[in-house]
Amino acid sequence: MNKVLKRTLTGLILLTILMGFILLTGLWDGKGQPFFDALLIIVMAYSTYEMITCVRAGGYFVTVIPLCVAIAALYPMITFFGYTGFFVTLGVAFVLIFCFFIFDSRVTLKDMLMSSFVLIYPIAPIGLALVMTSLYGMIPLLVAAAAAMLSDAIAYYAGSAIGGKKIFPKISPKKTYAGSIIGLIGGAGGAMIVYALFEVLPLPVNDSVTFETLLPQTYILFYCLCGTAIAVVSEIGDLFASRIKRELGIKDFSHALGSHGGLLDRMDSIIFAIIFMAIVMAFLV
């Protein structure tokens, strides 16, 4: 089977599963949200496992206990205390990492910094996704995810079809200027698809906050500009993950998703999009 076709079919299957969890959030007056949040926690845990495995293969000793504490505590802390719970949980996890460095002679300074890095990437950004679903519902997170995913997909297909000059061949040899520029259209298109599906139709979703309500005069322009900005941010996230893999001497974080690599390989662009959207929402709401 052609590699591009196989990658496309796998992506469609994953997208179908994801849509099922998204639609659950709109059932029972929004009480279906915990099903999607549970999916986020699973993604967080497995992505962290992938990162720990790769980092250990690179010769670093990661202190797992503080990371497990953070993963277990984030959801209840965010549910009851919002952003405060998010930052308190991360703060406690950092203190535990420092304590392991102080009292365990096996933990070197590089090990401590690497453990802190795993807490920052990927645990903290996916934790931010939980904050957004708790405070704002699904629409802001869906804009971040859809814009990043469609931008990434269109950039991949356009780059494969058009070719041309590479952006950073030493970091990501397949990324081209043509694909990245066309990917901007994908970012705006991804955001507008969220608007069409969940504000115009609307499909059932937890939409406790919508941009049509927040920005009644300029919401369509906001969707387009926000999607375009996310396309740029997600490209940086993709390059960041590629640089990590180059430093660790690996091609993918795992092979859990076949030709798509691991969960973290699919989340790399979305992670930066989540951070961007969390900042936007902090100013808007």
N, C-alpha and C positions, 0 to 999 in steps of 0.2 A: 504493500500500500504506500502511495506517495506520502512523503513525510509531512508536507503541508496539509494534505487531506486528513491524515491521521491526527495531526495537531488540532485541526479544526473540529473534527468529530469529538475529540476528548473535551475541547473547550465548550462545545454545545451541551454535552452531557453535564459538565460541571455547572454551567449557567442554568440549566433546567433545575438541578437540585437546589441551587442558590435561590432561584425564583420561588420555589416552593416554600422555603423558610421565610423569605421576604413577605409573601402573601399571608403566611400564618400570623404575622404581627398585626394584621388588620382585623382579625377575627375576635369575637367575644369582647367587643369594645376595647380593643388594644391589649387584652389580657394574654394574647398569643406572643407578645414580645419576648418573654423568657425563652421560648424555643430558639429564636434567632440569637439571643444573647448566649445561650448554651453553645451554639455553633461557633460564635466568636471565641468563647473560652477554649473550645477544642482546638480551633485554629491557632490561638495564642500558645497553648501548651505544646502542640506538635511543632510549630515553628520554632519555639524555644528549644525543643529537643533536637531539631535539625541543626540549629546554630551551635548548641553545646557539642554535638557529635563532631561537627566540622572543626570547631575550635580545638577540641581535644586532639583530633587527628593532626592538627597543626602544631601540637606540642605544648599547649597551654592547659593548666589545671583550673577548671571552673568550679567554684563553690556552688553546688546545686541547691542546698537548703534555702538560702535567702531567695533564690529565684522561684522555688516551689511555694514559699510563703507568700510571695507577691502574687503569683498566679491564683492561689487559693483565696486570698483575702481581697483582691481587687473588686470582684463583683459585689459581694455584700457591702463593702465599704463605700463603693460608688452608689449603690442603691439607696443607702441610708444617708450619705453625707455629700454626694455629688463630687465636685472638684476637690473639696477638702479631703474627702476619703481617698481620692486618687493620689493626691500629693503626700498624704500621711503614709499610705501604704508603700509608696516608692521610697519615702524617707526612711522608714523602718527597714526596708530591704537593703538600702545603702548602708545603714548602720551595721546590719548583720554582716554584710560583705566586708566592711572595715574590721569588724571584730574577728572574723576568720583570719584576716591578714595579720592582725596583731597577735593572736594567740596560737595560730597554727604555723609552725615554722616551715611547713612544706609549701605554703602559699607565698609566692614571690610578688614583687610589685607589679610585674607584667600580668601575673595571674589575677591579681586583685582588679587591675584596670580592665582586663578582659571580662571578668565577671560583671563589672559595672557596665561595660559596653553591652553585654547580652541583656541586662535589665533595661537599658535604653533602647536597644534594638534587638528583638522586636516587641518586648513585653509592653513598654510604655505606650507606643503608638496604638497598639490594639486595645490597650486599656482606655485610651482616649476615645476609641470607637464606642466602647461601652458607656463612657460618659455622655457622648452625643446621643446615643439611643435613649439613655435615661432622662436627659434633660430636654431634648428637642425632637424625639421620635426618629423616624427612619429617613426622612427626606434629605437632610444634610449629608448623612453618611452615604446614601445612595448616589447623590450627586458626585461625591468624592470617588466612590468606587466605579461608577459607570463611566465618568469622564476619563479616569485613569485607564480602565480596561479597554475602552473603545479606542482611545488614543494609542495605546500600546499595540492593539491588534491592527489598526489601520497603518501605523508606522511600520509594523512587521511586514504586512502584505505589500505595501507600497515600496518599501525598501527592497524587498525580494524581487518585485517586478521591474522596478526602474533601475535599481543599482545606483551607481555613482560614487562620489567621494565619501569616504568614511569620516565620521566625526572624531572618534578616539579609538583608532584601530588597536592600540595596545591594551585598552581596557575592555572595549566591546567591539569586536571586529565586524559584527554584522550591522551596526547602526550607521545609517547614511544620513546626509543632510536632507535629501529628498524625502525619505521616510519620516524624519522628525518634523519637517515643515508641514507635510500633509497630515501628520498626527495631530496637529493643532486643530484641524477641522474635526477630527475624531473626538477630541476633548469637548468641544462645543456641542457636537452632535450627541455625545453621551449624556451631557447635562440636559439637553432638550428632550431626549428620550424619557428621562426621569420625569420631567414636567408633563410630557404628553401622557405617559402611562398612569401617573399617580396624582396629577392635579387636574388634567383635562378629562380623562375617561370617567371617573378615576377607578383604578384597580384598588382592592382593599389593602390598606397598609396603615401602619401606625403613623399618622400624619399630624401629630400634636402641634408641630410647627411647620408652616409652609411659607415659601418665599413670596407667594402671591399675597399672603396676609401681611408679611413683614415689610414688603416693598411693593405696595399696590400699583404704583405708577411705573416702576422700572424693572419689574421682576423678570420679564423676558430678556431684557438686556443683561440683567445680572446673571441669569443662567448661562448665556452665551459667553460673557466675559469670564465668569468663574470657571466654566469648563475649559476655556482656552488657557487660563492661568494654571489650572490643574494639569493640563497636558504638559506644560513646561516643567512644573514641579515634579510630576511623576517621571519625566525623562531623567531628571537629576537623581531621583530615587533609584531608578533602574541602573544608572551608571554607578551610583554608590554601591549597590549590591554587587555589580560586576567587579568593581575594584576590590571589594572584600574577598570575592571568590578567587581573584587573581593572587591576592596576598596569601591566601590559604592553599593555593595550588589545586583548586577543584573547579569542575565545570558547572555542576549544579549542587544545591544544598542537599538534595536527596533525589531518589527516583520514585517517590510516592505517587506522582501523577504521570508516570511514563514519560512521553516526549516533552511534557511541560516541566519536567524536573520535580522539585519538591514544592510544598506549600509556600515556603518562603520565597521561592523563585516566582510564584504567582503574586505574592503579596508585596514584592519590593517596590513597585511603582505606587501601589495603593497606600502603603505605609506613609509615604511623604504626602500623598493627597489628603489623608486623614489629618495629619498635623496641620496642613494648610487650612483645611475646612474648620478645624477646631478653633484656629486663630480667627478666622472670618466670623464664626458664630459668637465668639467672645465679644466681638465689637458690635455685632448686629443685635444680639439679644441682651 
